[in-house]
Amino acid sequence: MKKQNIIRAIVVFVALAIAVFVAIDQTLPPDALPASVPGTEFSAERAIVHIKGIAKEPRLVGSAGFENARDYVMGELRALGLSPEIQMTTATVPAELLAQLGAPPDLPPEEVENVIARIEGTETQEAILLVAHLDSRNSPGASDDGSGVAVLLETARALHAGPPPRHSVILLFTGPEETGLHGAVAFITKHPWIEDVKLVINFDAGGLTGPSELTSTSPDKGWLIREAAKADSSLYGTSASGEGSSDFNAFKFYGFTGYAFDYSWDRRIHTPMDTVENLNPASIQHQGYHALSLARHFGNLDSLEDPKDPNPIYFNILRLGFVHYPTTWVIPIMLVVVLGFAGVVALGFRRKVLTPAGIGLGALVYVIGLITAPLLASSLWALLSNVIPTYQVTYLGHAPNEMLLLTFFTSTTLALTATWYALIQKVRQVSIPDLTIGAYAILAIATVGFAIAMPEASFISAWAGLFCFLAVGYWFYSTKDDFESFSVGQLVALALAAFVAIAMMLPIIIASFMASEANDWFLPIAIMVMLLGTLVPQLQIITRPNKWWLPAAAWITAAVILVLAALG
């Protein structure tokens, strides 16, 4: 029997490890393409040539650095046969927009130098507007936003190499953006081409690496999401994402339809470290896929009129596709999940495998983990930021080496949660079914809470919960006597449920952690514990040969990472 337990533990551990690997892979940008790919494709290698041409020094409007970058962009646009122009004017940002940005309400007018070019459509004057900002501050601005400028130039070249679009494509390189979106406001309020703009697509960078994420859209975005899912096979983002900060805020303020894309891992922008050598070509490639595929798709639609359909729920499922459905489905899906949980509980009591006291203890130990894990993370960060010099400096409020920190806090969260479960088993023997249903009860409650209070994030727990409840229902139904001795079919069902839970929740944990400022990690840590709650039966199978090996291994891993962090 002990040998069988070890074999089951190894099988489940390997299944979980594969699921983690696949889920992490989902969050990584696609490989950069070389300059040798056909001219109709987007190449990050070709785009980086442009970044090298402009990202040599800070580029505030009026500086020599800005003028050099402006002239470079003008030259590249002329080389494509376009007729670029410079919009030189002044602009004042409305107080209401400044309030939305959290900027001072009395921001003075600024001199504006926008570079603008147009690829004429073959049939209409209606236009897609591609936007990036040309200025930078305190840095060479290779990523923020030399990357966006390069994406627009390489996209224009690829469009020029293929059939011309039906609708026009306007390229807008704003300056300034960094000091208050004056360039975007000037184009919106003073340039005649604004009358033709039906769709805005903005590209910016809040970091030096990471996936290009759909960070913001205009309201009533049902049509936008449906069309983007058709056009862009590499589309990445969720309806739970927070709003980004870029020129798109100005266009949204003035009521334009569109999208904003951003990559934001490693927040060393606005520092001398924002150089070509430090940026990630794969992130540029991901931005380029979005720019080119969306420009081609919308450039050839019959109409660019947005019907303003209601906001949908949307998310990625691995690299298989982009799932989206109406928000009106949220409550019905939640009811199905809750009924599924109730059915599993009823089946468990009917099979006499569950006890009220055991479920209560399972729920209690899970809630303890949910509370203590974020507190431990906060305490450990206070220690790190006071003892290790590397972590005494933050970038835009974000800690350096965030991926290392995420691995560290994942290890401590797993260690602490596994320790609580080992302790409860030491104090009182609680069955695996009771521990499972105790954790799942909290998951069901969370699903109801998300559906009512945060419907845009409801998918986080709903789909993981549904598959977990189905797997456990099959486990309860198909077991004859021993509910802690799993058949091959039961192991497969639990492995599939774990795969779905990890695929749904781990990318959200990573995105949430990377978006959070230092010591503001309660949400990603709480979602980590929620994910571990969905994996209670699998983790109990893994630890059945020895309850203490998993927490011990996790604590040791955290200690090793801590030493690596201390060594820099």
C-alpha positions in Angstrom: 0.0 0.0 0.0 2.8 2.4 0.8 4.5 1.7 -2.6 1.1 2.5 -4.3 0.8 5.8 -2.3 4.3 6.8 -3.5 3.5 6.0 -7.1 0.3 8.0 -6.9 2.2 10.9 -5.3 4.8 10.9 -8.1 2.2 10.7 -10.8 0.1 13.6 -9.4 3.2 15.7 -8.7 4.4 15.3 -12.3 0.9 16.2 -13.5 0.9 19.4 -11.4 4.4 20.3 -12.5 3.4 20.0 -16.2 0.3 22.1 -15.6 2.4 24.8 -13.9 4.9 24.9 -16.7 2.2 25.2 -19.4 0.4 27.9 -17.4 3.6 29.9 -17.0 4.4 29.5 -20.7 1.0 31.2 -21.5 2.2 34.4 -19.8 5.4 34.6 -21.9 5.6 36.7 -25.1 6.2 34.8 -28.4 9.7 34.4 -29.8 11.1 37.4 -31.7 11.2 36.9 -35.5 14.4 37.7 -37.4 14.8 40.3 -40.1 14.9 37.4 -42.7 11.1 36.7 -42.4 9.0 37.9 -45.4 8.4 41.6 -45.7 4.7 41.2 -45.0 5.4 39.9 -41.5 6.4 41.9 -38.4 10.0 41.3 -37.3 11.2 42.4 -33.9 14.8 42.4 -35.2 13.8 45.0 -37.8 11.9 47.0 -35.2 14.9 47.1 -32.9 16.9 48.8 -35.6 14.5 51.8 -35.2 14.8 51.7 -31.4 18.6 52.0 -31.8 18.1 54.9 -34.1 16.1 57.0 -31.6 16.8 55.7 -28.1 20.2 57.3 -27.5 19.3 60.0 -24.9 16.3 61.4 -23.1 13.8 62.9 -25.5 11.8 65.7 -23.9 10.0 68.0 -26.5 12.3 70.8 -27.4 15.5 68.9 -26.6 18.2 67.8 -29.1 17.3 64.2 -28.3 13.7 64.7 -29.3 14.6 66.6 -32.5 17.0 63.8 -33.6 14.3 61.1 -32.9 11.7 63.2 -34.7 13.9 63.6 -37.7 14.7 59.9 -37.7 11.0 59.0 -37.7 10.2 61.5 -40.5 13.0 60.0 -42.6 11.8 56.4 -42.2 8.2 57.4 -43.1 9.4 59.2 -46.2 11.4 56.1 -47.2 8.1 54.2 -47.2 6.7 56.7 -49.7 4.5 58.5 -47.1 4.2 62.3 -46.6 4.7 62.8 -42.9 4.0 66.2 -41.2 4.8 67.8 -37.9 1.9 69.2 -35.9 3.5 72.1 -34.0 1.1 73.8 -31.6 0.3 74.2 -27.9 -2.2 72.2 -25.9 -3.9 72.4 -22.5 -5.1 69.1 -20.9 -8.7 69.4 -19.5 -8.9 69.5 -15.7 -11.3 66.5 -15.8 -8.8 64.4 -17.7 -6.0 65.5 -15.3 -8.2 64.4 -12.4 -8.6 61.0 -13.9 -4.8 60.7 -14.3 -4.2 61.9 -10.8 -2.1 64.8 -12.2 -2.0 68.3 -10.7 -5.2 70.2 -11.8 -3.3 73.3 -12.8 -0.9 71.6 -15.3 0.2 74.4 -17.7 0.0 74.3 -21.5 2.8 72.6 -23.3 4.5 72.9 -26.7 3.5 70.0 -28.9 5.4 68.4 -31.8 3.5 65.4 -33.1 4.7 63.4 -36.1 1.8 62.3 -38.2 1.5 60.2 -41.4 -1.3 58.5 -43.3 -1.6 55.3 -45.3 -4.5 56.1 -47.6 -7.3 53.5 -47.8 -8.4 52.2 -51.2 -12.1 52.8 -50.6 -12.8 55.1 -47.6 -11.4 58.0 -45.6 -12.4 56.3 -42.4 -9.3 55.6 -40.4 -7.6 53.4 -37.8 -5.3 55.4 -35.7 -2.1 53.8 -34.4 -0.5 55.7 -31.6 2.8 55.7 -29.7 4.7 58.5 -27.9 8.0 59.8 -29.1 9.2 61.6 -26.0 11.0 60.1 -22.9 12.2 61.4 -19.6 15.2 60.6 -17.4 16.1 57.8 -19.8 17.0 56.8 -23.4 13.4 55.5 -23.5 14.2 52.4 -25.5 11.2 50.6 -24.1 9.1 53.5 -22.9 8.2 54.3 -25.7 10.9 53.7 -28.3 9.4 50.3 -28.6 6.0 51.7 -29.5 7.5 54.0 -32.1 9.4 51.1 -33.6 6.2 49.0 -33.6 4.4 51.6 -35.6 7.3 52.0 -38.1 7.7 48.3 -38.6 3.9 47.8 -38.9 3.7 50.6 -41.5 6.5 48.9 -43.5 4.7 45.5 -43.3 1.4 47.1 -44.4 3.2 48.8 -47.3 4.6 45.4 -48.4 1.2 43.9 -48.7 -2.2 44.8 -50.3 -3.3 48.3 -49.3 -6.2 48.3 -46.7 -9.7 49.5 -47.6 -9.7 52.0 -44.7 -7.0 54.5 -44.1 -4.3 53.9 -41.4 -3.0 57.0 -39.6 0.3 56.9 -37.6 0.5 59.3 -34.7 3.8 59.7 -32.8 2.9 62.1 -29.9 5.1 64.5 -28.1 4.7 65.1 -25.2 3.0 62.2 -23.5 5.2 61.9 -20.4 4.3 65.4 -19.1 0.5 65.0 -19.4 -0.8 63.7 -22.7 -0.5 67.1 -24.4 0.4 65.5 -27.8 -2.7 63.3 -27.9 -5.0 66.2 -26.7 -3.5 68.5 -29.5 -4.3 65.9 -32.2 -7.8 65.3 -30.9 -8.7 69.0 -30.6 -6.8 70.6 -33.4 -5.9 68.3 -36.3 -8.4 67.8 -39.1 -7.7 64.1 -39.6 -9.4 63.4 -36.2 -12.7 63.6 -38.1 -11.8 60.4 -39.9 -10.7 58.4 -36.9 -13.1 55.5 -36.0 -10.7 53.3 -34.0 -7.6 54.0 -31.9 -4.9 51.4 -31.0 -2.3 52.6 -28.6 1.1 51.0 -27.8 3.1 51.9 -24.7 5.5 50.2 -22.3 5.4 50.3 -18.5 8.4 48.0 -18.2 11.3 46.4 -20.0 9.8 43.0 -20.6 6.7 40.8 -20.3 3.7 39.9 -22.5 1.9 42.6 -24.5 -1.4 42.8 -22.7 -4.7 44.4 -23.6 -4.7 46.8 -20.7 -7.5 49.1 -21.6 -10.5 49.5 -24.0 -13.3 52.0 -24.5 -16.6 51.3 -22.7 -19.2 48.9 -24.1 -16.5 46.8 -25.7 -18.4 43.7 -26.8 -17.8 44.4 -30.5 -14.1 45.3 -29.8 -13.4 42.0 -28.0 -15.2 39.9 -30.6 -13.3 41.4 -33.5 -9.9 41.4 -31.7 -10.4 37.7 -30.9 -11.0 37.0 -34.6 -8.1 39.0 -35.7 -5.3 38.4 -33.3 -4.3 34.8 -32.4 -1.8 36.1 -29.9 -4.3 38.3 -28.0 -3.5 38.4 -24.3 -5.5 39.9 -21.5 -8.5 39.5 -19.2 -11.6 41.4 -18.3 -10.2 41.5 -14.8 -7.1 43.6 -15.9 -6.6 47.1 -14.4 -6.6 50.2 -16.5 -3.3 51.3 -18.0 -2.0 54.8 -18.3 -1.1 56.1 -21.7 -2.2 58.4 -24.6 -5.2 56.2 -24.9 -6.6 57.8 -21.7 -7.0 61.0 -23.7 -8.8 59.3 -26.6 -11.1 57.4 -24.2 -11.9 60.7 -22.4 -13.0 62.3 -25.6 -15.2 59.3 -26.5 -13.1 57.4 -29.1 -13.4 53.6 -29.5 -10.2 51.5 -29.2 -7.6 49.6 -27.4 -4.4 50.1 -25.4 -1.6 47.5 -25.3 1.3 47.5 -22.9 4.0 45.3 -21.4 5.0 46.1 -17.9 7.3 43.6 -16.2 10.6 45.0 -14.8 9.6 48.6 -14.2 13.0 50.2 -14.7 11.5 52.8 -17.1 12.2 56.5 -16.4 15.7 55.4 -15.4 19.0 55.2 -17.3 18.5 51.5 -17.5 15.7 51.8 -20.1 18.2 50.9 -22.9 18.1 48.7 -26.0 20.3 46.2 -24.2 17.8 45.7 -21.4 14.6 45.4 -23.3 13.1 42.0 -24.4 12.8 41.5 -28.2 10.0 39.0 -27.6 7.9 41.8 -26.0 8.4 43.9 -29.1 7.3 41.0 -31.3 4.2 40.5 -29.2 3.3 44.2 -29.6 3.9 43.9 -33.3 1.6 41.0 -33.7 -1.2 43.0 -32.2 -0.5 46.1 -34.3 -0.2 44.4 -37.6 -3.0 41.9 -37.2 -5.5 44.5 -35.9 -4.5 47.1 -38.5 -5.1 44.5 -41.3 -8.3 43.2 -39.8 -10.0 46.5 -39.1 -8.5 48.0 -42.2 -10.5 45.6 -44.3 -13.8 45.4 -42.4 -17.0 46.5 -44.2 -17.6 49.1 -41.4 -15.6 50.6 -38.5 -18.8 51.7 -36.7 -18.8 50.4 -33.1 -22.3 49.1 -32.2 -21.4 49.6 -28.5 -22.3 46.2 -27.3 -22.2 45.5 -23.5 -18.9 44.6 -21.9 -18.1 40.9 -22.0 -16.1 38.5 -19.8 -12.9 37.5 -21.5 -9.7 35.6 -20.8 -7.0 33.4 -22.4 -7.1 29.7 -22.1 -3.4 28.7 -22.5 -2.3 29.4 -26.0 -5.4 27.7 -27.4 -7.6 30.7 -27.8 -9.3 33.7 -26.4 -12.6 33.0 -24.5 -15.3 35.7 -24.3 -19.0 35.6 -23.4 -21.6 38.2 -22.3 -21.7 39.4 -18.7 -25.3 38.2 -18.6 -23.9 34.7 -18.4 -22.1 35.4 -15.1 -25.0 34.7 -12.7 -26.2 31.6 -14.6 -22.6 30.2 -14.6 -22.3 31.0 -10.9 -25.6 29.2 -10.1 -24.4 26.1 -12.0 -21.1 26.2 -10.0 -23.0 26.5 -6.7 -25.5 23.8 -7.6 -22.5 21.6 -8.6 -20.9 22.2 -5.2 -24.2 21.4 -3.4 -24.6 18.2 -5.4 -21.1 17.1 -4.5 -21.8 17.8 -0.8 -25.1 15.9 -1.0 -23.4 13.0 -2.7 -20.6 13.0 0.0 -23.1 12.8 2.8 -25.1 10.1 1.0 -22.0 8.1 0.6 -21.2 8.7 4.3 -17.8 10.1 3.4 -18.3 13.6 4.8 -18.9 14.9 8.3 -19.9 18.4 9.4 -17.1 18.6 11.9 -14.5 17.5 9.3 -15.8 20.0 6.7 -15.7 22.7 9.4 -12.1 21.9 10.2 -11.2 21.8 6.5 -12.7 25.3 6.0 -11.0 26.6 9.1 -7.5 25.6 8.2 -8.1 27.0 4.7 -9.3 30.3 6.0 -6.2 30.4 8.3 -4.0 30.0 5.3 -5.9 32.7 3.4 -5.3 35.2 6.2 -1.8 34.3 7.3 -0.1 33.9 3.9 -0.5 37.6 2.8 0.6 38.6 6.3 3.7 36.5 6.1 4.4 38.0 2.6 4.2 41.5 4.0 6.4 40.7 7.0 9.0 39.0 4.7 9.0 42.0 2.4 9.6 44.3 5.3 12.6 42.2 6.2 13.9 42.1 2.7 13.5 45.8 2.0 15.4 46.7 5.2 18.2 44.1 5.1 19.0 43.5 1.4 20.3 46.6 -0.4 18.9 45.5 -3.8 15.4 45.8 -2.4 15.8 49.2 -0.7 15.2 50.9 -4.1 11.9 50.6 -6.0 11.0 51.6 -9.6 7.7 53.4 -9.9 6.8 51.8 -6.6 7.7 48.3 -7.9 10.4 46.0 -6.4 13.3 44.9 -8.6 13.6 41.2 -9.5 9.9 40.7 -9.3 9.9 37.2 -10.8 12.4 36.1 -8.2 10.2 37.6 -5.5 7.1 35.9 -7.0 8.9 32.6 -6.8 9.9 33.3 -3.2 6.4 34.2 -2.1 4.9 31.3 -4.0 7.3 29.0 -2.1 6.5 30.6 1.3 2.7 30.5 0.6 2.9 26.9 -0.4 5.1 26.1 2.6 2.8 27.9 5.1 -0.4 26.4 3.7 1.0 22.9 3.6 2.2 23.4 7.2 -1.2 24.3 8.3 -2.7 21.2 6.7 0.0 19.0 8.2 -0.6 20.4 11.6 -4.4 19.9 11.5 -3.7 16.2 10.6 -1.3 16.1 13.6 -3.9 17.5 16.0 -6.9 15.6 14.6 -7.2 13.1 11.8 -9.4 14.7 9.1 -10.2 12.8 6.0 -9.1 14.0 2.5 -12.8 14.4 1.4 -13.6 16.6 4.5 -10.5 18.7 3.9 -11.4 19.0 0.2 -15.0 20.1 0.7 -14.0 22.5 3.5 -11.7 24.3 1.0 -14.2 24.0 -1.8 -16.9 25.6 0.4 -14.8 28.8 0.5 -14.2 28.5 -3.2 -17.9 28.4 -3.8 -18.5 31.4 -1.6 -15.8 33.3 -3.5 -17.5 32.4 -6.8 -20.7 34.0 -5.5 -18.8 37.0 -4.3 -17.0 37.6 -7.6 -20.3 37.2 -9.6 -22.1 39.8 -7.5 -19.3 42.3 -6.6 -16.7 41.8 -9.4 -18.4 40.1 -12.4 -15.4 41.0 -14.7 -13.3 38.7 -12.5 -15.9 36.0 -12.0 -14.1 33.6 -14.4 -11.1 33.3 -12.0 -12.9 31.0 -9.6 -16.0 29.9 -11.6 -14.4 27.7 -14.2 -11.8 26.2 -11.9 -14.5 25.5 -9.3 -16.8 23.8 -11.9 -14.1 21.4 -13.1 -12.9 20.7 -9.5 -16.5 19.9 -8.3 -17.1 17.6 -11.3 -13.8 15.7 -10.6 -14.6 15.4 -6.9 -18.1 14.3 -7.7 -16.8 11.6 -9.9 -14.4 10.6 -7.1 -17.2 10.3 -4.6 -19.5 8.5 -7.0 -17.1 6.0 -8.3 -15.5 4.9 -5.0 -16.8 1.8 -3.4 -15.2 1.7 0.0 -11.8 3.4 0.5 -12.1 7.1 -0.3 -8.3 7.6 0.2 -7.3 5.0 -2.3 -7.6 6.5 -5.8 -8.2 4.6 -9.0 -6.5 5.5 -12.3 -9.8 7.1 -13.6 -10.1 9.2 -10.4 -6.4 10.3 -10.7 -7.0 11.3 -14.3 -10.1 13.3 -13.4 -8.3 15.1 -10.5 -5.3 15.8 -12.7 -7.6 17.3 -15.4 -9.3 19.5 -12.8 -5.9 20.6 -11.4 -4.8 21.4 -15.0 -7.8 23.7 -15.5 -7.5 25.4 -12.1 -3.8 26.1 -12.6 -4.3 27.2 -16.2 -7.0 29.6 -15.1 -5.5 31.0 -11.9 -1.8 31.0 -12.2 -1.6 33.5 -15.1 -3.8 35.8 -13.0 -1.5 35.4 -10.0 1.5 36.3 -12.1 -0.2 39.3 -13.8 -1.6 40.6 -10.5 1.7 40.3 -8.8 3.6 42.1 -11.6 1.0 44.9 -11.6 1.1 45.4 -7.8 3.5 47.8 -6.1 5.9 46.6 -3.4 4.1 45.4 -0.3 0.7 45.5 -2.0 0.6 41.9 -2.8 -2.5 40.8 -0.8 -4.6 40.0 -3.9 -2.0 37.8 -5.7 -1.1 36.0 -2.5 -4.8 35.4 -1.7 -5.4 34.0 -5.2 -2.4 31.7 -4.6 -4.1 30.3 -1.5 -7.3 30.1 -3.5 -5.5 28.0 -6.1 -4.0 25.8 -3.5 -7.5 25.3 -2.1 -8.6 23.9 -5.5 -5.7 21.5 -5.2 -6.4 20.1 -1.8 -7.1 16.5 -2.9 -4.1 16.5 -5.2 -1.8 17.9 -2.6 -3.1 15.4 0.0 -2.3 12.6 -2.4 1.2 14.0 -2.8 1.8 14.2 0.9 0.2 11.0 1.9 3.5 9.1 2.1 4.8 11.8 4.5 2.8 14.9 5.6 5.9 16.9 6.2 8.0 16.5 3.0 6.1 19.1 1.0 6.2 21.9 3.6 9.8 21.1 4.3 10.7 21.2 0.7 8.9 24.5 0.1 10.5 26.1 3.2 13.9 25.0 2.0 13.2 26.3 -1.5 12.2 29.7 0.0 15.4 29.8 2.0 17.5 29.1 -1.0 15.8 31.9 -3.0 16.3 34.2 0.0 20.0 33.5 -0.1 20.1 34.1 -3.9 18.3 37.4 -3.3 20.7 38.5 -0.6 23.7 37.7 -3.0 22.1 39.9 -5.7 
